[in-house]
Amino acid sequence: MTSFIIKIATVFTGRMAARGAQFFTFLALAHELSPSQFGAYGLLITSVLLASLLGSIGLRQASAQWIGVNKITHAHALGTLLALLPVLGVISAFAVWCVVGSQISAHGVTPGGLIVFVAVAGSMATMMFQGILLGLGRTTAFSLSDSLYPFSLLGLVLLLRVLTPHIELLPVVASVAIAQTIAGLLTFVLAWRGSDKIALQSSRQVIHLVKHGLAYSVNLFLITLSARISLYFIQTMISQDAVGQFFAGQRIGDLLIEAATAVGLVLFSDGVRSKDPQATLRRNARIAGTVLWIFSLAGLLFSIFAPQITALLLSDEYGAAGHVLTITAWMIAPASATKMIYPAIAAMGKPILGSPAILAAIVTNILFCWALIPSYGLSGAAFALVSSQYVLLIGYAIILRRSFNIAFKDSLLPSLPVKRKSK
């Protein structure tokens, strides 16, 4: 248990440091870019993330699990991921350009196609090679790799602030691509350490690995989409400026959710290497239940003080962001819990089990966006987002109960450690 707590503390510390870097980047850009430009930036990084999750076809989780059970060697994992990355990167970058190309081109980003490809390839490389780090149990290296992109981007944005009187969207988008490339290359170096060679799996084994990873990929893509699809509805039904307002308000709360994501990855790494998966899953569900209530208090405070928080952090142009945060703060708790529950289920080798709950959350978000945005604008989109996250949490709790006999109280209520009396 002590080593497990140390792993969580290591990744949590690294993740919070990275989120600190993201926070300062967020502040700098929110003060330099107009809401419309910030909306284009938000759509770009959201689309890069979604494309990376789907385009990497779950190879982070699949390779971690296969390494954890000695089904693939370190050298073969390196070679397989390297061989697949260029092809997957091109396809994923094309998809991103089809979605956001017109938006960023409208703001003068002329070499957009190349920038998007570099950003997507770097993001995918980081994700894929992190699978090796997780499979080998190298949580410190994983924590470092997870910090590379946000710290690199912060450094580049600060450099822009020094060199130019006003930051425009084009250099910001280029900085995203450069930072993703730095992160991808250094994560590969971290993953390569300890292997004296790089080898290729047989085509048959590669196909099996890809099939194993697809379920993880689709589910992680859908989970992220359920929390981001509102941006695309706002862009279509309201305006690009409104996307910037919504993205700014939501991102403030996301900083806390990212901490739970870090813990969830540790739970996954620990779960795939556990000798008693059922007991590990029960423990992880209890951790999620405790986090749910701790983060409920944080969400309450964020909601109460949302106008003051946004007034302090953002410029006067982002007046609507405070109202968005007032509502979206209520998703901090359920979203944090689900970020921990899904990796715990996936570590059991059954990622597809979560699909019904994820699809229910997406449908909820879509229906509420479609019904509420025309009349209530950003408030309707925020309500749709929060509702979808509670649907997802309840769905996961039902899955844990029906498939693993884990009581609702374990996944939805706080659990305190009980010391056993020595005989």
C-alpha positions as CSV (number, residue, x, y, z in Angstrom):
1,M,0.0,0.0,0.0
2,T,2.8,2.4,0.8
3,S,4.4,2.0,-2.7
4,F,1.0,2.5,-4.2
5,I,0.5,5.8,-2.3
6,I,3.9,6.9,-3.3
7,K,3.0,6.3,-7.0
8,I,-0.1,8.3,-6.7
9,A,1.7,11.1,-4.9
10,T,4.5,11.2,-7.5
11,V,2.1,11.4,-10.5
12,F,-0.3,13.7,-8.6
13,T,2.6,16.1,-7.9
14,G,3.8,16.1,-11.4
15,R,0.3,16.4,-12.8
16,M,-0.4,19.4,-10.6
17,A,2.9,21.0,-11.6
18,A,1.9,20.5,-15.2
19,R,-1.6,21.9,-14.5
20,G,0.1,24.9,-12.9
21,A,1.9,25.5,-16.2
22,Q,-1.3,25.1,-18.1
23,F,-3.0,27.5,-15.8
24,F,-0.4,30.3,-16.4
25,T,-0.6,29.6,-20.2
26,F,-4.3,29.9,-20.0
27,L,-4.1,33.2,-18.2
28,A,-1.6,34.6,-20.7
29,L,-3.6,33.6,-23.7
30,A,-6.9,34.7,-22.2
31,H,-5.5,38.1,-21.7
32,E,-3.8,38.3,-25.2
33,L,-6.4,36.7,-27.5
34,S,-9.8,37.9,-28.2
35,P,-12.7,35.6,-27.2
36,S,-13.1,34.7,-30.9
37,Q,-9.4,33.8,-31.2
38,F,-9.4,32.0,-27.9
39,G,-12.4,30.0,-29.2
40,A,-10.4,29.0,-32.3
41,Y,-7.5,28.0,-30.0
42,G,-9.9,26.0,-27.8
43,L,-11.4,24.1,-30.8
44,L,-7.9,23.3,-32.1
45,I,-6.4,21.9,-28.9
46,T,-9.7,20.0,-28.2
47,S,-9.7,18.5,-31.7
48,V,-6.0,17.6,-31.4
49,L,-6.8,15.8,-28.2
50,L,-9.8,14.0,-29.6
51,A,-8.0,12.9,-32.7
52,S,-5.0,11.7,-30.7
53,L,-7.2,9.6,-28.5
54,L,-9.0,8.0,-31.4
55,G,-6.1,8.0,-33.8
56,S,-3.7,6.3,-31.4
57,I,-6.2,3.4,-31.4
58,G,-5.8,2.7,-27.7
59,L,-2.1,1.7,-28.0
60,R,-1.2,3.4,-24.7
61,Q,-3.5,1.2,-22.7
62,A,-3.0,-1.9,-24.9
63,S,0.8,-1.8,-24.8
64,A,0.7,-1.0,-21.1
65,Q,-1.5,-4.0,-20.4
66,W,0.5,-6.4,-22.7
67,I,3.8,-5.3,-21.1
68,G,2.3,-5.7,-17.7
69,V,1.4,-9.3,-18.3
70,N,4.6,-10.1,-20.3
71,K,2.7,-10.5,-23.6
72,I,5.0,-8.1,-25.4
73,T,8.6,-7.2,-24.8
74,H,9.9,-3.7,-24.2
75,A,11.8,-3.8,-27.5
76,H,8.9,-5.0,-29.6
77,A,6.6,-2.4,-28.0
78,L,9.0,0.3,-29.1
79,G,9.3,-1.0,-32.6
80,T,5.5,-1.5,-33.1
81,L,4.6,1.9,-31.9
82,L,7.3,3.6,-34.0
83,A,6.0,1.8,-37.1
84,L,2.4,2.7,-36.6
85,L,2.8,6.4,-35.6
86,P,3.4,8.0,-39.0
87,V,0.4,6.4,-40.7
88,L,-1.9,7.0,-37.7
89,G,-0.6,10.6,-37.5
90,V,-1.4,11.5,-41.1
91,I,-4.9,10.1,-40.9
92,S,-5.6,11.9,-37.6
93,A,-4.2,15.2,-38.7
94,F,-6.4,15.2,-41.8
95,A,-9.4,14.6,-39.6
96,V,-8.5,17.6,-37.4
97,W,-7.9,19.9,-40.4
98,C,-11.4,18.9,-41.8
99,V,-13.0,20.0,-38.5
100,V,-11.1,23.2,-37.6
101,G,-9.2,24.1,-40.7
102,S,-11.6,26.8,-41.8
103,Q,-11.8,28.3,-38.3
104,I,-8.0,28.8,-37.8
105,S,-7.5,29.8,-41.5
106,A,-10.1,32.6,-40.9
107,H,-7.7,34.1,-38.3
108,G,-4.8,34.2,-40.7
109,V,-3.1,30.8,-39.9
110,T,-2.0,30.1,-43.4
111,P,0.3,27.1,-43.0
112,G,-2.4,25.5,-40.9
113,G,-2.2,22.0,-42.4
114,L,1.5,21.5,-41.6
115,I,1.0,22.9,-38.1
116,V,-1.9,20.6,-37.4
117,F,0.0,17.6,-38.6
118,V,3.0,18.4,-36.4
119,A,0.8,19.0,-33.3
120,V,-1.2,15.8,-33.8
121,A,1.9,13.6,-34.4
122,G,3.6,15.0,-31.3
123,S,0.5,14.5,-29.2
124,M,0.0,10.9,-30.4
125,A,3.7,10.1,-29.8
126,T,3.4,11.2,-26.2
127,M,0.3,9.1,-25.6
128,M,1.5,6.0,-27.3
129,F,5.0,5.9,-25.7
130,Q,3.5,6.6,-22.3
131,G,2.0,3.1,-22.6
132,I,5.5,1.7,-22.3
133,L,6.1,3.7,-19.2
134,L,2.8,2.6,-17.6
135,G,3.4,-1.0,-18.5
136,L,6.9,-1.0,-16.9
137,G,5.5,0.8,-13.8
138,R,7.7,3.9,-14.4
139,T,5.4,6.4,-12.7
140,T,8.1,9.0,-12.2
141,A,9.0,8.9,-15.9
142,F,5.4,9.0,-16.8
143,S,4.8,12.0,-14.6
144,L,7.8,13.7,-16.3
145,S,6.5,13.0,-19.8
146,D,3.1,14.3,-18.8
147,S,4.6,17.6,-17.8
148,L,6.7,18.1,-21.0
149,Y,4.0,19.6,-23.2
150,P,2.4,22.1,-20.8
151,F,5.8,23.4,-19.6
152,S,7.1,23.6,-23.2
153,L,4.1,25.6,-24.3
154,L,4.3,27.9,-21.3
155,G,7.9,28.7,-22.1
156,L,7.1,29.4,-25.7
157,V,4.1,31.6,-24.9
158,L,6.2,33.6,-22.4
159,L,8.9,34.0,-25.1
160,L,6.3,35.3,-27.5
161,R,5.2,37.7,-24.8
162,V,8.7,39.1,-24.5
163,L,9.5,39.3,-28.2
164,T,6.2,40.7,-29.5
165,P,4.0,43.5,-28.2
166,H,0.8,41.5,-28.8
167,I,0.4,37.8,-29.3
168,E,-1.6,36.7,-32.3
169,L,-3.2,33.3,-33.0
170,L,-0.7,32.1,-35.6
171,P,2.4,32.0,-33.3
172,V,0.3,30.5,-30.6
173,V,-0.8,27.6,-32.8
174,A,2.8,27.2,-34.0
175,S,3.9,27.0,-30.3
176,V,1.3,24.3,-29.7
177,A,2.9,22.2,-32.5
178,I,6.4,22.8,-31.3
179,A,5.6,22.0,-27.7
180,Q,3.8,18.8,-28.7
181,T,6.8,17.8,-30.8
182,I,9.2,18.3,-27.9
183,A,6.9,16.3,-25.6
184,G,6.6,13.4,-28.1
185,L,10.4,13.2,-28.8
186,L,11.4,13.2,-25.1
187,T,8.7,10.7,-24.1
188,F,10.1,8.4,-26.7
189,V,13.6,8.8,-25.2
190,L,12.1,8.0,-21.7
191,A,10.4,4.9,-23.1
192,W,13.5,3.8,-24.9
193,R,15.6,3.8,-21.8
194,G,16.4,0.2,-20.6
195,S,16.0,-1.4,-24.0
196,D,19.1,-2.3,-26.0
197,K,17.2,-2.6,-29.3
198,I,14.1,-1.8,-31.2
199,A,12.3,-4.8,-32.7
200,L,9.1,-5.3,-34.8
201,Q,6.3,-7.7,-33.9
202,S,4.9,-10.0,-36.6
203,S,2.0,-8.5,-38.6
204,R,-0.3,-11.0,-36.9
205,Q,0.7,-9.9,-33.4
206,V,0.4,-6.2,-34.4
207,I,-3.2,-6.8,-35.6
208,H,-4.0,-8.5,-32.3
209,L,-2.5,-5.5,-30.4
210,V,-4.5,-3.0,-32.5
211,K,-7.7,-5.0,-32.0
212,H,-7.1,-5.0,-28.2
213,G,-6.5,-1.3,-28.2
214,L,-9.5,-0.2,-30.3
215,A,-12.0,-0.6,-27.4
216,Y,-9.8,1.6,-25.2
217,S,-9.5,4.1,-28.0
218,V,-13.2,4.4,-28.8
219,N,-14.2,4.6,-25.2
220,L,-11.6,7.3,-24.2
221,F,-12.5,9.3,-27.3
222,L,-16.2,9.1,-26.4
223,I,-15.5,10.0,-22.7
224,T,-13.6,13.1,-23.8
225,L,-16.1,14.0,-26.4
226,S,-18.9,13.8,-23.8
227,A,-17.2,16.7,-22.0
228,R,-16.2,18.7,-25.1
229,I,-19.0,18.3,-27.6
230,S,-20.7,21.4,-26.3
231,L,-18.0,23.5,-27.9
232,Y,-18.9,22.3,-31.4
233,F,-22.6,22.9,-30.8
234,I,-21.8,26.4,-29.5
235,Q,-19.7,27.1,-32.6
236,T,-22.4,26.0,-34.9
237,M,-25.5,27.4,-33.1
238,I,-24.1,30.6,-31.5
239,S,-20.7,32.0,-32.6
240,Q,-16.9,31.6,-32.4
241,D,-16.8,34.3,-29.7
242,A,-19.2,32.3,-27.6
243,V,-16.9,29.3,-27.9
244,G,-14.1,31.4,-26.4
245,Q,-16.4,32.4,-23.5
246,F,-17.5,28.9,-22.8
247,F,-14.0,27.4,-23.2
248,A,-12.5,30.0,-20.8
249,G,-15.2,29.3,-18.1
250,Q,-15.0,25.5,-18.4
251,R,-11.1,25.4,-18.4
252,I,-10.9,26.9,-15.0
253,G,-12.8,23.9,-13.5
254,D,-10.9,21.5,-15.7
255,L,-7.7,22.2,-13.7
256,L,-9.1,20.2,-10.8
257,I,-10.5,17.4,-13.0
258,E,-7.0,16.9,-14.4
259,A,-5.7,16.0,-11.0
260,A,-8.2,13.1,-10.9
261,T,-7.1,12.0,-14.4
262,A,-3.5,11.6,-13.1
263,V,-4.7,9.4,-10.3
264,G,-6.8,7.4,-12.7
265,L,-3.8,6.6,-14.8
266,V,-1.9,5.3,-11.8
267,L,-5.0,3.2,-10.9
268,F,-4.8,1.7,-14.4
269,S,-1.1,1.0,-14.2
270,D,-1.5,-0.6,-10.8
271,G,-4.6,-2.6,-12.0
272,V,-3.0,-4.2,-15.1
273,R,-0.1,-5.5,-12.9
274,S,-2.3,-6.6,-9.9
275,K,-2.4,-10.2,-8.8
276,D,-6.0,-9.7,-7.4
277,P,-7.8,-7.5,-10.0
278,Q,-11.2,-7.7,-8.2
279,A,-9.9,-6.5,-4.9
280,T,-7.9,-3.7,-6.7
281,L,-11.1,-2.6,-8.6
282,R,-13.1,-2.5,-5.3
283,R,-10.4,-0.4,-3.7
284,N,-10.2,1.9,-6.7
285,A,-14.0,2.4,-6.7
286,R,-13.8,3.4,-3.1
287,I,-11.1,6.0,-3.9
288,A,-13.4,7.4,-6.6
289,G,-16.3,7.6,-4.2
290,T,-14.2,9.6,-1.7
291,V,-12.9,11.9,-4.5
292,L,-16.5,12.5,-5.6
293,W,-17.4,14.1,-2.3
294,I,-14.2,16.0,-1.7
295,F,-14.5,17.5,-5.2
296,S,-18.2,18.3,-4.6
297,L,-17.1,20.7,-2.0
298,A,-14.5,22.2,-4.4
299,G,-17.2,22.5,-7.1
300,L,-19.5,24.2,-4.6
301,L,-16.9,26.8,-3.8
302,F,-16.1,27.4,-7.5
303,S,-19.7,27.9,-8.3
304,I,-20.3,30.4,-5.4
305,F,-17.3,32.4,-6.2
306,A,-17.3,32.0,-10.1
307,P,-17.9,35.7,-10.9
308,Q,-15.1,36.8,-8.6
309,I,-12.7,34.0,-9.9
310,T,-13.3,34.9,-13.6
311,A,-13.1,38.7,-12.9
312,L,-9.7,38.1,-11.2
313,L,-8.3,35.7,-13.8
314,L,-9.7,36.9,-17.1
315,S,-10.0,40.2,-19.0
316,D,-13.2,42.3,-19.2
317,E,-14.0,40.7,-22.6
318,Y,-14.8,37.4,-20.9
319,G,-17.8,38.5,-18.9
320,A,-20.0,35.5,-19.8
321,A,-17.3,33.1,-18.7
322,G,-18.2,33.7,-15.0
323,H,-21.8,32.5,-15.6
324,V,-20.5,29.5,-17.4
325,L,-18.3,28.5,-14.5
326,T,-21.2,29.0,-12.1
327,I,-22.9,26.1,-13.8
328,T,-20.0,23.9,-15.0
329,A,-18.4,23.9,-11.6
330,W,-21.0,21.3,-10.7
331,M,-19.4,18.8,-13.1
332,I,-16.1,18.9,-11.3
333,A,-17.1,16.1,-8.8
334,P,-18.7,13.6,-11.2
335,A,-16.1,14.2,-13.9
336,S,-13.3,13.6,-11.5
337,A,-14.9,10.4,-10.2
338,T,-15.4,9.0,-13.7
339,K,-11.9,9.9,-14.7
340,M,-10.8,7.4,-12.0
341,I,-13.5,4.7,-12.5
342,Y,-13.0,4.1,-16.2
343,P,-9.3,3.3,-16.0
344,A,-10.0,1.0,-13.1
345,I,-12.6,-0.9,-15.3
346,A,-10.3,-0.8,-18.3
347,A,-7.5,-2.4,-16.2
348,M,-9.7,-5.4,-15.8
349,G,-9.3,-6.0,-19.6
350,K,-13.0,-5.0,-20.2
351,P,-12.9,-1.4,-21.5
352,I,-16.0,-2.0,-23.6
353,L,-18.1,-2.4,-20.5
354,G,-18.3,1.3,-20.0
355,S,-19.6,2.0,-23.5
356,P,-23.4,2.1,-22.7
357,A,-22.8,4.7,-19.9
358,I,-20.6,6.8,-22.2
359,L,-23.1,6.8,-25.0
360,A,-25.9,7.7,-22.7
361,A,-23.9,10.7,-21.5
362,I,-23.2,11.8,-25.1
363,V,-26.8,11.5,-26.1
364,T,-27.8,13.4,-23.0
365,N,-25.4,16.2,-23.9
366,I,-26.5,16.3,-27.5
367,L,-30.2,16.4,-26.8
368,F,-29.9,19.1,-24.1
369,C,-27.7,21.2,-26.3
370,W,-30.1,20.9,-29.2
371,A,-33.1,21.7,-27.0
372,L,-31.6,24.4,-24.7
373,I,-29.0,26.4,-26.6
374,P,-31.5,28.2,-28.9
375,S,-33.4,29.6,-25.9
376,Y,-30.8,29.7,-23.1
377,G,-27.5,30.1,-25.0
378,L,-24.4,29.3,-23.0
379,S,-26.4,28.5,-19.9
380,G,-28.2,25.8,-21.8
381,A,-24.9,24.4,-23.1
382,A,-23.5,24.4,-19.6
383,F,-26.5,22.6,-18.1
384,A,-26.3,20.0,-20.9
385,L,-22.6,19.4,-20.0
386,V,-23.2,19.0,-16.3
387,S,-26.2,16.7,-16.8
388,S,-24.2,14.4,-19.1
389,Q,-21.4,14.0,-16.5
390,Y,-23.9,12.9,-13.8
391,V,-25.5,10.4,-16.3
392,L,-22.0,9.0,-16.9
393,L,-21.3,8.7,-13.2
394,I,-24.5,6.9,-12.5
395,G,-24.0,4.6,-15.5
396,Y,-20.5,3.6,-14.2
397,A,-21.9,2.9,-10.7
398,I,-24.6,0.6,-12.3
399,I,-21.9,-1.2,-14.3
400,L,-19.7,-1.7,-11.2
401,R,-22.7,-3.1,-9.4
402,R,-24.0,-5.4,-12.1
403,S,-20.7,-6.7,-13.5
404,F,-18.4,-6.7,-10.5
405,N,-20.8,-6.8,-7.5
406,I,-19.4,-3.5,-6.2
407,A,-22.1,-1.8,-4.1
408,F,-23.3,1.7,-4.9
409,K,-22.1,2.9,-1.6
410,D,-18.5,2.0,-2.5
411,S,-18.4,4.0,-5.7
412,L,-20.7,6.8,-4.7
413,L,-20.0,7.4,-1.0
414,P,-16.8,8.4,0.8
415,S,-14.9,5.5,2.3
416,L,-12.5,6.0,5.2
417,P,-9.6,3.5,5.8
418,V,-10.4,1.2,8.7
419,K,-7.5,-0.1,10.7
420,R,-7.6,-3.8,11.5
421,K,-7.1,-4.7,15.1
422,S,-4.1,-6.9,15.6
423,K,-4.8,-10.2,17.4
